[in-house]
Amino acid sequence: MRTTLTIFGWLLLVQGVGGLVNTLLGFWRWAHDLLVVNLLPFLEGYEVFAAIVIGVLGLALLAIADSMGKQANKQGGEQ
């Protein structure tokens, strides 16, 4: 479970940062079709905000995965 959360967290974080950089600076034309914020038509006009939300969700998943790892290490040390 921790590995899955870590993978999805990094994926969302990369999507969020990539979407934000591409929307603000626009120099990643090759990555335009790879970013989620550009593929969803209902986000048109809100790409910056959606990219920020996606990045924050990625950070939250990474924090949850990290706390799960610390909890597993703590439980392993008590036994």
C-alpha positions as CSV (number, residue, x, y, z in Angstrom):
1,M,0.0,0.0,0.0
2,R,2.8,2.4,0.9
3,T,4.5,1.8,-2.5
4,T,1.3,2.5,-4.4
5,L,0.7,5.7,-2.5
6,T,4.3,6.8,-3.1
7,I,4.0,6.1,-6.9
8,F,0.7,7.9,-7.2
9,G,2.0,10.8,-5.1
10,W,5.0,11.3,-7.3
11,L,2.9,10.9,-10.4
12,L,0.5,13.6,-9.2
13,L,3.3,15.9,-8.0
14,V,5.0,15.7,-11.4
15,Q,1.7,16.3,-13.2
16,G,1.0,19.3,-11.0
17,V,4.4,20.9,-11.4
18,G,4.5,20.1,-15.1
19,G,1.1,21.5,-15.7
20,L,1.9,24.7,-13.7
21,V,5.2,25.3,-15.5
22,N,3.6,24.5,-18.9
23,T,0.6,26.8,-18.3
24,L,2.6,29.7,-16.9
25,L,5.7,29.6,-19.1
26,G,4.4,27.6,-22.1
27,F,7.8,26.3,-23.2
28,W,6.9,22.5,-22.9
29,R,4.9,22.3,-26.1
30,W,6.0,18.6,-26.5
31,A,4.5,17.8,-23.1
32,H,1.1,19.5,-23.7
33,D,-0.7,16.3,-24.5
34,L,0.9,14.4,-21.6
35,L,-0.4,16.6,-18.9
36,V,-3.8,15.9,-17.3
37,V,-4.8,19.5,-16.9
38,N,-4.6,19.9,-20.7
39,L,-6.6,16.8,-21.5
40,L,-9.7,17.5,-19.4
41,P,-12.0,19.9,-21.3
42,F,-13.9,21.2,-18.2
43,L,-10.6,22.5,-16.8
44,E,-10.1,24.9,-19.7
45,G,-9.3,28.3,-18.3
46,Y,-8.5,26.9,-14.8
47,E,-5.3,25.0,-15.7
48,V,-3.2,26.9,-13.1
49,F,-5.5,26.2,-10.2
50,A,-6.0,22.6,-11.3
51,A,-2.3,22.0,-11.5
52,I,-1.8,23.5,-8.0
53,V,-4.5,21.2,-6.6
54,I,-3.1,18.2,-8.3
55,G,0.4,19.0,-7.0
56,V,-0.9,19.5,-3.4
57,L,-2.8,16.1,-3.7
58,G,0.5,14.5,-4.7
59,L,2.3,16.0,-1.7
60,A,-0.5,14.8,0.6
61,L,-0.2,11.3,-0.8
62,L,3.6,11.3,-0.3
63,A,3.1,12.5,3.3
64,I,0.6,9.8,4.0
65,A,3.0,7.2,2.5
66,D,5.8,8.5,4.7
67,S,3.7,8.4,7.8
68,M,2.7,4.9,7.0
69,G,6.4,3.9,6.7
70,K,7.2,5.6,10.0
71,Q,4.3,3.8,11.7
72,A,5.4,0.4,10.3
73,N,8.9,1.0,11.5
74,K,7.7,2.1,14.9
75,Q,5.5,-1.0,15.2
76,G,8.3,-3.3,14.1
77,G,10.6,-1.9,16.8
78,E,8.1,-2.5,19.6
79,Q,7.7,-6.2,18.9
